Amino acid sequence: MSLPLIMGCLWVIAATITAMLPMKQQMVPGMTLLVLAPVLLLWIGLAHGLLWVALGLFAFVSMFRRPLIYFARRVLGLSVEVPAELQK
């Protein structure tokens, strides 16, 4: 197995562990994973081709759909709801 795929597997394990954390403790590791995902997908794509990027992108969007929707709504200037657990 190649290094990009091993790193992808570790990213998935880290994302799973992050999802098990309480909501307030998910922010920093979740944002880190969100930022690292495109770099990792590009690395996998360069090493293995577009099919693996497509599969990885599908998994990424599935796992991070709510944060991606939140950021898309903010960029488009639409109203956003912050979960009650994160409100101060």
C-alpha positions in Angstrom: 0.0 0.0 0.0 1.3 3.5 -0.8 1.9 6.3 1.6 -0.9 8.5 0.3 -3.5 5.7 0.9 -2.0 5.0 4.4 -2.4 8.7 5.2 -5.9 8.6 3.9 -6.7 5.7 6.2 -5.2 7.5 9.1 -7.3 10.6 8.2 -10.5 8.5 8.2 -9.6 7.0 11.7 -8.9 10.6 13.0 -12.2 11.8 11.6 -14.0 8.9 13.3 -12.4 9.6 16.6 -13.2 13.3 16.2 -16.9 12.5 15.5 -17.0 10.6 18.9 -15.9 13.7 20.8 -18.5 16.1 22.4 -19.5 18.8 20.0 -17.5 21.6 21.6 -14.3 19.5 21.5 -14.8 18.7 17.8 -14.0 22.2 16.4 -10.2 22.2 16.3 -9.6 18.7 15.2 -12.5 18.9 12.8 -11.3 22.1 11.2 -7.8 20.6 10.9 -9.2 17.5 9.1 -11.3 19.8 6.9 -8.3 21.8 5.8 -6.1 18.7 5.3 -8.7 16.8 3.2 -8.1 18.6 -0.2 -4.3 18.3 0.2 -4.7 14.6 0.9 -7.1 14.0 -2.0 -4.7 15.8 -4.4 -1.9 13.6 -3.1 -3.9 10.5 -3.6 -5.0 11.6 -7.0 -1.5 12.3 -8.2 -0.4 8.8 -7.0 -3.4 6.7 -8.0 -5.7 8.6 -10.4 -9.1 10.2 -10.6 -11.2 7.2 -9.6 -9.6 7.3 -6.1 -10.1 11.0 -5.8 -13.7 10.7 -6.7 -14.2 8.0 -4.0 -12.3 10.0 -1.5 -14.3 13.2 -2.4 -17.5 11.3 -1.9 -16.4 10.1 1.5 -15.2 13.6 2.5 -18.4 15.3 1.5 -20.5 12.6 3.2 -18.6 13.0 6.5 -18.4 16.8 6.4 -21.7 17.7 4.8 -22.9 19.9 7.7 -19.8 22.1 8.0 -19.6 22.4 4.2 -23.3 23.5 4.0 -22.6 26.0 6.9 -19.6 27.5 5.1 -21.4 27.6 1.7 -24.4 29.4 3.3 -22.0 31.9 4.9 -20.2 32.5 1.6 -23.5 33.0 -0.2 -24.7 35.5 2.5 -27.6 33.3 3.6 -28.7 32.9 7.2 -26.9 30.2 9.2 -28.0 28.3 12.4 -25.4 27.5 15.0 -26.2 24.3 17.0 -27.4 24.9 20.5 -24.4 23.0 21.9 -22.1 25.6 20.4 -24.0 28.7 21.3 -22.6 30.6 24.3 
